[in-house]
Amino acid sequence: MASPDEQYKQLCKKYNIEVQECVRDILKQGDILDFSNQTLSVGTCAVLGKIMQSSTVFSKGSFEDCLLEEDAIKSILFGLCGNTSMKTVSLKGNNIQGTATNALAKMLQHNVTIARLSLEWNNIGLCPESFAAFCESLSGNSTLQFLDLRSNQLGADAAASLAQALMRNSKCSTINIRWNCKLGGAGGKALLESLRHNKSLTQLNLIGNNIPNDTLNSIDHKLNENSKSFALTKEFTSRTEVLQQQLEQQERYSTHQIERLEQLVSKTDLALNKTIKESAFYTGQLEEELRSKKLEIESLQAKIELLNSALRLHQERASSLEKQNSSLQEELQKSQEEAHAQSNKDRELLDQSRSESSREIRSLQATVSRLEAQVGDLEFRYSSQKTHVTDLKETICSLQSEVKGARIECDGIICACVIKFRGLNIYGI
């Protein structure tokens, strides 16, 4: 969101209003709008009203001794209707009267933040009807605590309207009505009557209003009673607030302790439930393991019985095998003896076969040497035959070349003979 001085510049440009640099400088100063003794145009006040209506930056506004025009006053008051941050407003010395007073009444109806309102040196009391509307709005306002109405031409009728408002207003504690000479004794009596019902007003400055002393004394007495009552009420309220705070602290502490206990109980319940669930789960697992172990033991017992029966069978088989082994050993011994005798016989036969084999080998060796001699002879014959074949091939080749040459000679002779024969035929021989 743009700063107030930028908003002012943009709105002036939008509505074609001349920018006042003094206004921009004041808008830059922070949360206090002090336009005292400044000359503000109607357009500038309209723009300021729009800025105050939407801004929450400012806490105090002063338009003292600006002698604003009626439309300018209305624009400022219209902006204050929607303002939610400004607590102190001073409109001193602006000749507020008539319809501007009505605008002031509307502002009090809608604004819920202003606690101090200064209207010194205006002419609000010149129009009794407008001031009555202002007082009607004041009676229903629940935030205004200080009101300054000095030098505003207030008369007896205005005092009566203000008294009616004070009978119903229970928030305003200080009102300054000095130097309203037309108020008189009737106005003083009306205000005194209102104090019989109003218990919140503790300061009412009435100097310079032509009110008799006895009336002023009675008003002061009522104000003192209200001050004492206000002090007692304030003390009672402060004590009540302290006790309320202590009670709230005790309640918060008790609530905190209860919450802690509830959390502890809930955590304990959760832990207990978790332990019970885990115990039940482990118990179920153990029971399941126990059942499985029982089944395993039963199966092992059955296997042991089977193994015992199998062992008995094996023992019987072992005894029978031992018997068979003893008989087999006897047979083996007999077989060994027979094999030994047979081995002696085979050895003798082997020796005989070896001697015969050596004789055969010697004869075979002689035969081999003879055959090797024959192979050598055959190889010699083969080589000689191979040489002879080579010679024959060469002879055949030379004969073939001679035959070819003879054939060529014969062909030439035949051709010559043919030619000769053809020539003889030509000549008729």
TORGU-647440 format. One record per residue (C-alpha): residue in one letter; x, y, z. Coordinates in steps of 0.02 Angstrom, whole numbers, plus 50000, padded with zeros to 5 digits. Example, Ala and Ser with C-alpha at 12.3 -4.5 7.8 and 13.67 -1.06 7.14 Angstrom:
<pavexs>
a506154977550390;s506844994750357;
</pavexs>
This chain:
<pavexs>
m500005000050000;a500645017549956;s501195029750092;p499975043850141;d500955057250048;e500965046449890;q499105043449911;y498835062149926;k499835065349768;q498895051849670;l497175057749728;c497565075949687;k498075070449513;k496515059749495;y495305073749547;n496325087849466;i496705096549631;e498235107249660;v499535098649770;q500015108349927;e501805104249972;c501525108950154;v500195095350164;r501385082450089;d502715087350217;i501495085150361;l500905068050294;k502725062250298;q502965066450484;g502265050250556;d500695046250656;i500235064250701;l499305075450578;d499625093250636;f498845105650513;s498695119650643;n498645137250568;q498745130150390;t497685136650247;l496835121150174;s495755121650018;v494115112350004;g494875100049878;t496365096549990;c495185093050137;a494165081150027;v495755071449984;l496305071450168;g494595064550215;k494805050050094;i496565046550161;m495985046650343;q494515035350300;s495645021250240;s497275024350335;t497715016350502;v499365025750525;f498775041350616;s498355042250802;k498105061050820;g497415074550708;s497455093450735;f496565106250624;e496665120750748;d496405138650688;c496295133750504;l494635143250478;l494045129150367;e492555131550253;e490975121850289;d491245109350147;a493045106850203;i492445103150382;k491175090750316;s492525081650213;i493655080150366;l492215073750475;f491685061550338;g493445054350336;l493405052550526;c491795042350514;g492745027550443;n494415030250531;t494905016650655;s496565022850724;m496415041250773;k496105043750960;t496335062750978;v495545075950864;s495615094950881;l494495106350776;k494785122450874;g494435139050789;n493535133550630;n491845142350650;i490885125750654;q489005128550655;g487375123250573;t487575109050447;a489395106650498;t488745102950674;n487585089850598;a489105082050511;l489975082050680;a488475072650753;k488595059450615;m490445057450648;l490095053650833;q488795040750781;h489995030850670;n491725033350745;v492225020750879;t494025026250920;i494075044850961;a494325047351149;r494755066151152;l493795079051049;s494205097651057;l492925109950983;e493535126151067;w493165142950985;n491785137450867;n489935142450855;i489105125750884;g487795133151003;l487095145650877;c485915132650803;p485005123450945;e484305110150828;s486025105450761;f486765105350937;a485315094250996;a485775081750858;f487595082850916;c487055079151096;e485965064651037;s487485056850954;l488515060351110;s487275050851218;g487545034951118;n489435036551097;s490415023751200;t492215029251170;l492315048151196;q493055052551366;f493585070851348;l492545084551264;d493075102851249;l491625114951211;r492415131351267;s491815147451187;n490465139751077;q488975151551107;l488065138551212;g486445144451293;a485145137251410;d484375126551271;a486085119551229;a486395115851413;a484725106651422;s485185096051269;l486905092451343;a486105087751510;q484945075251422;a486465067651336;l487425066251500;m485985056851581;r486245042751455;n488115043751424;s489145033051543;k490885034851466;c491295053451456;s492265058851612;t492845076551571;i491905091051488;n492545108851474;i491145121851447;r492055137651499;w491625154751427;n489885151151365;c489085166451446;k487315162751387;l487245146651487;g486625155651644;g485755148851797;a484485138551697;g485875129651606;g486795126651770;k485235119051849;a484985107551698;l486775101351712;l486565098951901;e485015088551869;s485945077751745;l487285074051876;r485965065951986;h485915051951856;n487665052751781;k489005044151887;s490435044051760;l490735062951740;t492125068351860;q492685085151785;l491495098751723;n492325115851701;l491005129551707;i492025145451731;g491345160851641;n489565154451615;n488585166151733;i488045151551842;p487605155552024;n488865150252155;d487655138952248;t487315129452086;l489195128352053;n489465121852230;s488125108752208;i488875103552042;d490605102552122;h489885092052263;k489115080052138;l490735079452039;n491705075452198;e490495061552237;n490715055152059;s492605056552077;k492575046552238;s491395034152162;f492475033552006;a494025031052114;l493175017152212;t492515009852051;k494225011251972;e495045003152124;f493704989852126;t493924987551939;s495804986451955;r495654974152098;t494354964652001;e495514964551851;v496964958651961;l495874945152037;q495224940951865;q497004939651801;q497504929051951;l495964918351925;e496344916751740;q498154912451781;q497554899551908;e496324892851782;r497684892151649;y498854883651774;s497484871551826;t497024868551645;h498864865951604;q499054853751750;i497464844651699;e498064843951519;r499744837351579;l498874824251687;e497724819651544;q499224818351428;l500144807851558;v498614796751583;s498374795251396;k500224791151373;t500104778351516;d498544770851439;l499384770151270;a500934762051345;l499864749851445;n498804745551294;k500374743651190;t501144732351325;i499534721951335;k499474720351146;e501314715951137;s501094703251279;a499584695651193;f500564695251030;y502084687251113;t500944675051207;g500124670151044;q501824668050963;l502444657451111;e500864646751105;e501074644550919;e502914640150943;l502424628051083;r501164619450971;s502444618550832;k503744611650954;k502504598551014;l502174593350836;e504044592850804;i504304582150960;e502914570450907;s503654569150734;l505384566150810;q504684552550923;a503894544350770;k505544545750678;i506454538350829;e505264523650831;l505524521450644;l507394522550669;n507344509850810;s506364497650702;a507554501250558;l509024498550678;r508334481850731;l508144476850549;h509914482850514;q510564473050662;e509694457350599;r510374460650427;a512104463650501;s512064446950592;s511514438150432;l512854447550337;e514144442250465;k513644424350437;q513724426850250;n515404435450271;s516134420850366;s515524408650232;l516184420450098;q517874421150186;e517974402350184;e517494402050001;l518764415949970;q520124406250053;k519704391149947;s519654402049794;q521334409649838;e522104392449855;e521344387049690;a521894403449611;h523664400849676;a523754383649601;q522994390149439;s524254404349442;n525704392049452;k525004382649305;d524744398749208;r526514404249249;e527204388049178;l526134390049023;l526694408049010;d528514402949014;q528204390348877;s527284403248773;r528684415748800;s529994403648734;e528914399548583;s528604418148557;s530474421848559;r530764408448426;e529374415648320;i530064433148343;r531784427848283;s531034419648129;l529974435048098;q531504446148115;a532414435747982;t530894436847871;v530834455747896;s532664457847850;r532394447647695;l530884457847647;e531834473947679;a533184468147557;q531834464347429;v531074481747458;g532754489847426;d532964480247267;l531214485047213;e531534503247251;f533114502747143;r532144494647001;y530784507747023;s532004522047011;s532814514546855;q531104511546779;k530634529346821;t532184535746731;h531794524646582;v530004531346578;t530654549046579;d531774545146432;l530324537046339;k529254552646369;e530614563646297;t530774551846146;i528884552446122;c528904571246128;s530294572345997;l529374559545888;q527754569345905;s528664585245848;e529424575645703;v527704568845658;k526974586445662;g528374592745549;a528124578245429;r526244581345431;i526544599545388;e527714594445245;c526424582045182;d525064595145190;g526164607045090;i526544593644960;i524694589344948;c524234607544926;a525544609444789;c524914594144703;v523124600144713;i523594617044642;k524584608544505;f523144596944469;r521914611344459;g523084620444339;l523164605744225;n521284604644223;i521194622744169;y522304620244022;g521364604643965;i522704592644001;
</pavexs>
